[in-house]
């Protein structure tokens, strides 16, 4: 668990640096893709562990808060709400079929 958190911290730090320093020069119609939001959404969709998905949202939100002009907590709360919503929808409405052996 601690190893996964440390990997997420390093990954989100690299994505935040790429997003704010390098990808700004490659904007498409004045839009820079938000790598951290994309990774958090994909992580919550494909990872069944709810705690790790919410932790990824908080860590990614903190890095976006540090590197953005918004007030501290904006991105953390936004990504946390997205993660909780995705986990709620997938627990309540999505059923993954299991393979049964004959």
Secondary structure, 3 states (H helix, E strand, C coil): CHHHHHHHHHHHHHHHHHHHHHHHHHCECCECCCHHHHHHHHHHHHCCCHHHHHHHHHHHHHHHHHHCCCCCCHHHHHHHHHHHHHHHHHHHHCCCCCCCCC
